[in-house]
Amino acid sequence: MKRFLFSLIFALLAIGRLCALDTLYLKDNLKKANKGDFIVTAQNKTYSLLHMYAKTNRTLTIEEISIPSTKVKLNNFSWRDWVRRGAPSNTSWVIYTIDLDTAEMKDFFSVTKNSWCNVSSQDNILSTLLNLRLEYVPLQQRKRVGLGNLSSKNDKRPIWQPRMVVDGQAIDGVPFDAWKTIWPKDGSELSGKTIEVFVPEVNSDYPSYFPYWLQISGLVGKAKIRIIDSGTGMVSSVARP
């Protein structure tokens, strides 16, 4: 459940910054996602590939495939080819559709089990996530690299930034914005937890709707997810039922 929830967070690629208010809503620009876009996340020794499977004016369909990290040698590994070959050694393969108007999950199909699943238990969590108001984290409050005087107003240490990886290649010097929010107290495992995401700055050369790093404080320390690869032009090896 927890891994699936984390994957959903990264699956929602199209997110937009409302600069005037310095706030971010994960649901705002879902319509900007492109069919064939994909990201690969790493969390708890598992890689999860999230592929923008299909898009209409009203829906976005996401294909999610997971595999143990021990089964993948990232050097010269092609995620497109892996999917084309039927994603060998995968442990989970699902396809779900999000309503672009309501930000709710419409359906959920397990390719692994070849059956439709009940989405009611996931739907509330997903809808809450998409409607959370995230606040911009000013640079002076961001984590820095190295040791230094934390109380100094003239701290010269560089701001910590996630890695940008495209088609297996690390891209240096890409600036990221940080956003933070607190999950509402709803009795779920995320209740009252602090969530922080990092996306490329709007004016960078890379899509600002990719959350390349996410961390949740309070879940036995800090639960972290990072993107280890991304790209475009992916084609699934299965037909949506």
Number of C-alpha atoms within 10 A of each C-alpha: 8 9 13 13 14 19 23 19 17 24 24 24 29 21 22 20 23 11 10 6 9 13 18 21 18 24 23 18 16 24 18 14 20 18 19 19 19 27 26 24 22 21 17 11 9 17 24 28 26 26 30 26 23 19 20 11 9 12 20 24 23 26 23 25 22 23 20 16 15 9 12 13 9 12 8 9 12 13 22 20 14 15 19 15 11 12 19 11 12 17 13 16 19 20 21 21 20 23 17 19 13 14 22 22 22 16 17 20 20 16 19 12 11 11 11 15 13 10 15 13 9 16 17 12 17 18 17 16 20 19 15 18 18 21 18 20 18 11 11 11 9 14 12 17 12 9 7 11 10 9 7 8 8 9 13 11 13 11 16 13 21 18 19 25 18 16 16 17 13 12 10 10 10 15 20 23 19 22 22 21 20 18 20 15 11 11 8 11 12 19 13 16 17 17 20 21 25 23 27 22 17 16 9 12 10 15 17 21 22 24 29 27 23 23 18 22 16 15 13 7 8 13 15 18 23 21 24 23 22 22 17 16 12 18 18 20 14 11 7 13 9
